[in-house]
Amino acid sequence: MSIVELRGRLALLKENQRREEEEKRDQIIQGKRTKSQELRDTLEQISLCRAAMGRSAALRGDLDETHQGRPGRSDKSDLDREQHMKCTDAKAAGNSTDHQEDQGPRVQMPAAMHSTA
């Protein structure tokens, strides 16, 4: 092979390498954008659940005032269960296409949400 042919091959190889690097870079950027959107969606879901739990807590406070002298625990635990189911259903609907390894860390419910008495 002549020097001219070798230089031509080298130029083609460099161009291919540059193109591959650019594609990799684009894939990384797209992956970061996707992950960022997933995190924003998760944050929004957590915020919605917290707001709903706050409303539920406010309702429980109202129940305490209306059930003075009578045990209102069954009403509270019903609200707790209902609230937990809403948050769980909403989370399941949002993550229906995600795989187990793609999900972030689990958030444990407060002990008050587990009361069944």
C-alpha positions as CSV (number, residue, x, y, z in Angstrom):
1,M,0.0,0.0,0.0
2,S,1.1,3.4,-0.8
3,I,1.4,6.3,1.8
4,V,-1.6,8.0,0.2
5,E,-3.8,4.9,0.7
6,L,-2.6,4.5,4.3
7,R,-3.4,8.1,5.1
8,G,-6.8,7.6,3.5
9,R,-7.5,4.5,5.7
10,L,-6.3,6.4,8.8
11,A,-8.6,9.3,8.0
12,L,-11.6,6.9,7.6
13,L,-10.7,5.1,10.9
14,K,-10.4,8.4,12.8
15,E,-13.8,9.5,11.4
16,N,-15.4,6.2,12.4
17,Q,-13.9,6.5,15.9
18,R,-15.2,10.1,16.2
19,R,-18.7,9.1,15.1
20,E,-18.7,6.2,17.6
21,E,-17.6,8.4,20.5
22,E,-20.3,11.0,19.6
23,E,-23.0,8.2,19.6
24,K,-21.8,7.0,23.0
25,R,-21.9,10.5,24.3
26,D,-25.4,11.0,23.0
27,Q,-26.5,7.7,24.6
28,I,-25.0,8.8,28.0
29,I,-26.8,12.1,27.8
30,Q,-30.1,10.5,26.9
31,G,-29.7,8.0,29.8
32,K,-29.1,10.8,32.2
33,R,-32.2,12.7,31.0
34,T,-34.3,9.6,31.4
35,K,-33.0,8.9,34.9
36,S,-33.6,12.5,35.8
37,Q,-37.2,12.4,34.6
38,E,-37.7,9.2,36.5
39,L,-36.4,10.8,39.7
40,R,-38.7,13.9,39.1
41,D,-41.7,11.5,38.7
42,T,-40.8,9.7,41.9
43,L,-40.4,12.9,43.8
44,E,-43.8,14.1,42.5
45,Q,-45.4,10.8,43.6
46,I,-43.8,11.0,47.1
47,S,-45.0,14.6,47.3
48,L,-48.6,13.6,46.4
49,C,-48.6,10.7,48.9
50,R,-47.3,13.0,51.6
51,A,-50.0,15.6,50.9
52,A,-52.6,12.8,50.9
53,M,-51.3,11.5,54.2
54,G,-51.4,15.0,55.6
55,R,-55.1,15.3,54.6
56,S,-55.7,11.9,56.2
57,A,-54.0,13.0,59.4
58,A,-56.2,16.1,59.4
59,L,-59.3,13.9,59.0
60,R,-58.1,11.7,61.8
61,G,-57.7,14.8,64.0
62,D,-61.4,15.7,63.1
63,L,-62.4,12.2,64.0
64,D,-60.7,12.4,67.4
65,E,-62.7,15.5,68.2
66,T,-66.0,13.9,67.0
67,H,-65.4,10.6,68.8
68,Q,-64.5,12.0,72.2
69,G,-65.2,9.3,74.8
70,R,-65.7,6.6,72.2
71,P,-62.9,4.6,70.7
72,G,-62.2,5.9,67.1
73,R,-59.4,3.5,66.4
74,S,-61.3,1.5,63.8
75,D,-62.1,4.7,61.9
76,K,-58.5,5.8,62.1
77,S,-57.1,2.4,60.9
78,D,-59.6,2.4,58.1
79,L,-58.4,5.8,57.0
80,D,-54.8,4.6,57.3
81,R,-55.5,1.5,55.3
82,E,-57.3,3.5,52.6
83,Q,-54.5,6.1,52.4
84,H,-51.9,3.4,52.2
85,M,-53.8,1.7,49.4
86,K,-54.1,4.9,47.4
87,C,-50.4,5.6,47.6
88,T,-49.5,2.0,46.8
89,D,-51.9,1.9,43.9
90,A,-50.6,5.2,42.6
91,K,-47.0,4.0,42.9
92,A,-47.8,0.7,41.2
93,A,-49.5,2.5,38.3
94,G,-46.5,4.8,37.9
95,N,-43.9,1.9,37.9
96,S,-45.8,-0.7,35.9
97,T,-43.2,-0.8,33.2
98,D,-40.1,-0.5,35.4
99,H,-38.0,-3.5,36.3
100,Q,-37.1,-4.4,39.8
101,E,-33.4,-3.5,39.4
102,D,-34.4,0.0,38.0
103,Q,-36.4,1.0,41.1
104,G,-34.8,3.2,43.7
105,P,-34.6,2.6,47.5
106,R,-37.7,1.7,49.3
107,V,-39.3,4.2,51.6
108,Q,-40.8,2.6,54.8
109,M,-44.2,3.7,56.0
110,P,-44.3,5.3,59.5
111,A,-45.3,2.9,62.3
112,A,-48.6,4.8,62.7
113,M,-49.6,3.6,59.2
114,H,-49.2,-0.1,60.3
115,S,-51.5,0.1,63.3
116,T,-54.4,-2.4,63.0
117,A,-55.8,-2.0,66.5
